[in-house]
Amino acid sequence: MVEEEVKEKREQLIANVKKFFSNKNESEDDGSSEQREKLLKTLKERKQWIVYLALAIILYLSARIRLLNLPLLKDITTGKYVPLALDPHLFLRYSKAIIEQGALFAHDASRFVPLGTDTIKDVFMASFISYLYKFFAIFSPAVTIEYIDVIYPVVTFVVGLFFFFLLVRRLFDWKVGLVATGFLAFIPAFLYRTMAGFSDHEALGVMLMFMAMYFFVRGWQTKNMKIALLWSGLAGLFTGFMGLSWGGWKFLVLIISIFTLVEFFFNKMSKKDVYQYFVWVIFFLIPITLIVPVFTISSLLSSITTSIAFLVFFMLLVDLLLVKKDLLKLKKKLPKKLPVSVSSFVISLVLGIVLLTIIIGPSAIGNKASEVSDNLLHPLGNDRWQLTVAEQHQPYFTDWVAQFGPKWFGIPLYLTLFLLGSILLFRTMVKKHSRYRILTWTYIGFILLFILSRYSRDSTFNGSTPISKFLYLGSLALFVLLGIFFYFWTFYKDREEHQKILSWKKQAIFVLIWFLIMVVAARGAVRLFFIFAPITAVMAGYALVDLWNKCFKLRQTWAKVLTIILLLFVVLSPFTFAMGVVPTFYKSSEGQARFTGPSYNQQWQVTGAWVRENVQEDAVFGHWWDYGYWVQNGFERASVLDGANRIKYWNFLMGRHVLTGQTQEEALEFLSAHETTHYLIVADEIGKYTAYSSIGSDADFDRYSWITPFRINPTRMQERRDGLTLVYEGGYVLDDDFIWDGIVFPKQQAGIASVSIPVLQSVDNESGEELITFEQPSVTLVYGGRPAQVPLECLYVNGEMVWFPEEGYKGCLRIIPTLQGSGQIENPIGAGLFVSEDGVKALWTNLYLFEQNNPKFNTSAFSLVYGEDDTFAPISMYQGRIIGPQKIWEINYPEGFTVDEETKQKYLGGNELLPDYFFDVN
């Protein structure tokens, strides 16, 4: 009995102990669970604050990077800030005029002398900067217009990036929005044109683009008709303001118009959507045709890009009146075998084309088809001038890879990420279809063929070969046709599948159209990488978030953890051997920004100060077009040409009759017609010779040439009894056919590999000084593996141009020094510039390279007034590049020199006088 009681008490004790610990654990669990739930609740409640905090950090860091170059932007002669690039100087000058005079003058007589030019196209941009200055001056009266001008791109960048986040969050969610914003903030392709000092169109234009897109998306996502139309009106206004600030507005018009067209074709347009588009078009016309009338309806209809917006407007109007409201009782007469949207589409398209034909003429309509093809192949044009502008060059896929790094094991991470994003988005859009895999693979094939059709310069797919063009245009046409085929096939064969098209999300269609239009643009010109960057950030952000979400659906924990780590490593890895996308972008952008100074550099600043102090205020400068805005703003003098290039014909004339002019009289006729008093040539002309000689040539490229540097090779120096032989090595490709000993050395196939110069050493009998005499050089011509030694007729050394008697190649080698890194002369005869016969006959070489010492070329009308002392440096080779002084000549027209009225009018003509071959570059 006692044992039983003891046993019972022991069991009771054990039970009490278990109960105690059990209650304790439950209490702890309840506390921990309660704390965890409280934490999660707090995070959910404050999620928006956390998101905006992360956004604020991104905005701060990206703005900080873009301001790193501020100390480099000060003019050493005035202490004022100067813009970073060429064009911003125009807007700074106009902004200062608005502040000083209260408004911008309607006509600028200091440009395109003597005609001048209207300023209406630049008034919005200049006004924005001047009003931004007035706003900041409220808080800091000491602020200067020059300072506001250089920080304006950063201000608009921050505002634009904020709206970019809002836009992407609207299209997807806050995760994609935040990741995409992080990518765009630091990607190098989006850096330069939003940095301090790059006070050009782009920074303002892209801000307005993001705002317009955001308002447009808000409109279609709003159910209330009145509110939706309000958002659409805002979208239209900001689209119009973008049109006043930047030519890139046409991309926005295309995106919204083609998106609406696709929605209409697939019968996905609601009544609200139709009215929203109407309001958008009407409101974008207000700023550009009424507030600042830079366009007319006729000019907009004549443009292939903006005319699409009007065509879609008309199609929707016809559909609304003739089909939806059936005003003419045509609905019953529509073919029953066609989708209603397609019938309406065809009727509207036909009527739209007829209307356009009446307005702009049948010949203009006939040209539109070829214009579409040409715009796809060459979005920014394809004439001689456009092909010589570096930022207009069409990039290859290899350029894409270089621009959108980093690479791991040869794989471009970011490029792969944004292409993958477009594929994942397309797959998600069509996933409800039973054949979604076929559709997705079709898209993959299209996008790869489309992009890779211009792979590299030396490949078969270089963008110029027939097969390359076929893949580019053919893949696009095939993809569109397959989309139309799928639409009709499902309509006739599988109505259930057809109905699923209506489930395609507007967001996906909008973003994919945005992506495809920008792919076409980025393939067309290097400068458009900037506007391509935002949609790549959207796609890369979508890919990353989509893959992240898929990770958590993996069943195996190890696979889930490993995939998450890999994704984080790809994006955020700080390790040098495999740096992630964001650290690579951040490091690259920071390094680029920190050391990017103004192209109007100290050499230009000193020259500008001299001109302001020593040249009469009514002087007119002639020069190649690149320097016009610097002359007008920095020198405060008028110029004949500038970066607007509104009269390309004058570029042609300047290149042909002045820079490559064969006599000074030929040049003086053009310069006199333009009232030119001074002429400016800088060292950059050496490298740009190819460009302006191409632009200024005739149909057979009679003046097309280039200059190539050669370097002395000490190991090939040959000693002789009475001296030695110097050997300069390089690679000059012949610009014209050359015949020697009956052998033809064809242009652009044969070349000059080296120049040998015998040097005779002797002693002056009277003074005992050592004398050095350069004897006639020879060149080594190479073609088909057969070298030939040919005498060179000319040598320019020590300020003397020596012509030798023995006939041979009629070019000339100018000997120049090589400089050390410190700027000191390393070798006074260490390099040479090889000039062909065409080059020797050009006015600019005789003024600048040969310093008016060529006895065969008269330059007496040009008096050197600046640069004789080789300010900063003589023409020389410094760290592999050619540098030299900036030189200015005052023009002294000979007594009795006149230009007849017919010639004068020819030289003052417009682009209609450009020869046909100027546009024939194929």
Disulfide bonds with the S-S distance in Angstrom:
Cys794-Cys812 2.18
